[in-house]
Amino acid sequence: MTTLVTPAASDPGQNMPLGMAPSLRPGMLPGMIPPNTPVPARRKGWWRRNAVWLVLLPVAIATAAGASSFRVWAFWWPVGLHLEVDRAAAGGTAHLADEYLDMGFDVPERANTTVQREIAATVTGVEQVDQLPPPAYGDPVLIPDGSVAYEVRMHFAAELQTDVSGCQIILVAEDGTRYGESASDVLGSSNRCSAPDAEGFISEQPEWDVTSYVLADPDAEITQVRLAFGGPEYVTIGLP
């Protein structure tokens, strides 16, 4: 008996010289994909690939905004006058109590310590003047055109060695406009709350009087005096 043996079909690409493409399978045209060739899965769209991050995006934005607003608050709040701690009517006494970091310039033993400052203030007079007194140093100061000058007299009481540097004596108009927030007055004096004969910025007596000069608009109706040391705390005192 003669047995017929059918040769095994060979791989179209087997034993093919390099650089030559394999022949098409029977019944296939160029560009057709063989039925046993896996079709690549369709790639997900951008929205589906990033769905989780899109959901978390508002949370991240809110968190960043909250952190930023906290930094702005921490920077803004200590600067300026935002907290009225006491108010006195005309002729009355207001008490200002605040804390500050003492650098020890005038009292070395208080260097780098937090100190509680307490001072009682009374406004004894606010009057408009036609000219300013000569400053302690330098040439006479003229009242600028379009401005008027006020002489503000105050009485203070505090414990000895109370630091009064950075004192602000401010005039407030009826419409809320404030004049004289600088720590130096119009004459250039930076010791606005120190006694006239004081050598430094600490009190040397339990009670003393000061006079400070403030420029304002001619049509401003001054109604109050504020005392502060850089803020945010301040006291308000009515005019006598």
C-alpha positions in Angstrom: 0.0 0.0 0.0 1.2 3.4 -0.8 0.7 6.1 1.8 0.4 9.7 0.6 1.9 12.2 2.9 0.8 15.9 2.6 3.6 18.3 3.3 3.0 20.7 6.2 2.2 24.2 5.2 5.1 26.5 5.8 5.0 30.0 7.4 4.7 32.5 4.6 7.5 34.5 6.2 9.7 31.5 7.0 12.9 31.0 5.0 12.1 34.3 3.1 15.1 36.4 2.2 15.6 39.4 4.3 14.0 42.6 3.0 11.1 40.8 1.2 7.5 41.0 2.4 5.6 37.8 2.9 3.1 36.8 0.3 -0.6 37.4 0.9 -2.7 34.6 2.1 -5.0 33.0 -0.4 -8.2 35.0 -1.0 -6.8 38.2 0.6 -6.3 41.6 -1.0 -3.6 44.1 -0.2 -4.5 46.2 2.9 -6.8 43.5 4.4 -6.1 42.3 8.0 -5.9 38.5 8.5 -8.8 37.2 10.6 -6.5 35.8 13.3 -4.6 39.1 13.7 -5.7 40.9 17.0 -7.2 44.4 16.4 -5.6 47.1 18.7 -8.0 48.2 21.4 -9.4 51.7 20.9 -7.5 54.2 23.1 -9.7 56.0 25.8 -10.4 59.7 25.2 -8.7 62.4 27.2 -11.7 63.1 29.4 -12.0 59.4 30.4 -8.3 59.1 31.1 -8.3 62.2 33.3 -11.7 61.8 35.0 -10.2 61.3 38.5 -8.0 64.3 38.3 -10.9 66.4 36.9 -12.9 65.5 40.0 -10.1 66.4 42.4 -9.2 69.6 40.6 -11.8 71.8 42.4 -10.6 70.4 45.7 -7.0 71.3 44.9 -8.0 74.8 43.8 -10.0 75.4 47.0 -7.1 74.2 49.1 -4.6 76.4 47.4 -6.9 79.4 47.6 -7.5 78.8 51.3 -3.7 78.5 52.0 -3.1 81.7 50.0 -5.8 83.6 51.8 -4.4 82.5 55.2 -1.0 83.9 54.2 -2.5 87.2 53.0 -4.4 87.4 56.3 -1.3 86.7 58.4 0.6 89.4 56.5 -2.2 92.0 56.4 -3.7 91.8 59.9 -0.8 93.0 62.0 -0.4 96.0 59.7 -2.9 98.9 60.0 -5.6 99.7 62.6 -8.3 97.1 62.7 -9.2 96.5 66.4 -10.5 99.2 68.6 -9.8 98.1 72.2 -11.2 101.2 74.0 -13.1 104.4 73.4 -13.5 107.5 75.5 -15.7 110.5 75.2 -14.4 114.1 75.2 -12.3 114.7 78.3 -12.2 111.0 79.1 -9.3 108.6 79.3 -8.8 105.6 77.0 -6.6 102.6 77.9 -4.5 100.9 75.3 -3.1 97.5 76.1 -1.1 95.5 73.5 1.9 93.2 73.1 5.1 93.7 71.2 8.4 92.0 70.8 11.1 94.1 72.6 14.5 94.2 70.9 16.2 95.5 74.0 17.5 98.7 72.5 16.5 100.8 75.6 16.1 98.1 78.2 18.6 95.3 77.4 17.2 92.8 79.9 14.0 92.8 77.8 15.7 91.8 74.6 13.8 89.3 72.4 10.9 89.0 74.9 7.2 89.7 74.4 6.2 92.7 76.5 2.7 93.9 77.6 2.4 97.6 77.1 -0.4 99.5 78.9 -0.9 103.2 78.6 -3.7 105.6 79.5 -4.3 108.5 77.2 -6.3 111.7 77.4 -6.7 114.4 74.7 -6.4 117.8 76.3 -6.6 120.0 73.2 -7.0 120.0 69.4 -6.6 123.4 67.8 -5.9 124.6 64.3 -2.7 126.7 64.1 -1.5 129.2 61.5 2.2 128.2 61.7 4.3 125.4 63.0 6.9 125.8 65.7 10.6 125.4 64.7 11.7 121.8 64.7 14.4 120.5 67.1 16.7 120.1 64.1 16.8 121.6 60.6 15.0 124.6 59.0 11.5 125.8 59.8 8.6 123.8 58.3 5.9 125.7 56.4 2.3 124.5 56.2 1.9 123.2 52.6 -0.6 125.0 50.3 -3.9 123.2 50.4 -3.4 121.9 53.9 -4.1 123.1 57.5 -2.2 122.2 60.6 -3.6 121.0 63.9 -1.9 121.1 67.3 -2.8 118.0 69.3 -2.1 118.0 73.0 -2.3 114.7 75.0 -1.7 113.5 78.5 -0.2 110.0 79.1 0.2 107.8 82.2 2.1 104.5 82.2 4.6 102.4 84.2 8.2 103.5 84.2 10.2 102.2 81.2 7.1 101.8 79.0 8.2 101.7 75.4 6.3 104.3 73.4 8.3 104.1 70.1 6.3 103.9 66.9 3.5 106.0 68.5 0.8 107.2 66.1 -1.4 110.2 67.0 -4.1 110.3 64.3 -6.9 112.8 63.6 -10.1 111.3 62.2 -12.6 113.3 60.1 -16.3 112.9 60.1 -16.2 111.0 56.8 -13.6 108.5 58.2 -10.5 110.0 56.6 -7.5 109.6 58.8 -4.6 112.1 59.1 -1.2 111.6 60.7 -0.8 107.8 60.7 3.0 108.0 60.2 5.1 107.4 63.3 6.9 110.7 62.5 5.0 114.0 62.8 5.1 116.9 60.3 8.1 118.4 62.1 10.0 115.1 61.6 9.9 114.0 65.2 9.7 110.3 65.7 9.1 110.6 69.5 5.5 111.6 69.2 4.5 110.1 72.6 7.7 110.7 74.4 8.1 113.6 76.9 9.8 116.6 75.3 13.0 116.1 77.3 13.1 112.3 77.0 16.4 110.9 75.6 14.9 107.6 74.3 11.6 105.9 73.6 10.8 104.7 77.2 8.8 106.6 79.8 10.9 108.2 82.6 7.9 109.5 84.6 4.6 108.0 85.6 2.7 110.8 83.8 3.7 113.3 81.1 2.3 115.6 78.4 3.1 115.8 74.7 2.2 118.0 71.8 2.1 116.8 68.2 1.3 118.4 64.9 -0.9 116.9 62.2 -1.7 118.1 58.6 -5.2 117.7 57.3 -7.4 118.9 54.4 -8.9 122.4 54.9 -12.5 121.2 54.6 -12.0 118.2 56.9 -14.2 118.2 60.0 -12.1 116.5 62.7 -14.2 114.6 65.2 -11.8 112.1 66.9 -8.3 111.3 67.9 -6.8 107.8 67.7 -3.8 106.5 69.5 -1.9 103.4 68.2 1.5 101.8 68.0 1.4 100.3 64.6 -1.7 98.3 65.1 -3.9 96.4 64.9 -5.0 97.7 68.3 -6.0 101.3 68.8 -8.1 103.6 71.1 -10.5 106.4 70.1 -10.9 109.6 72.0 -13.4 112.3 71.5 -12.4 116.0 71.0 -12.4 118.1 74.2 
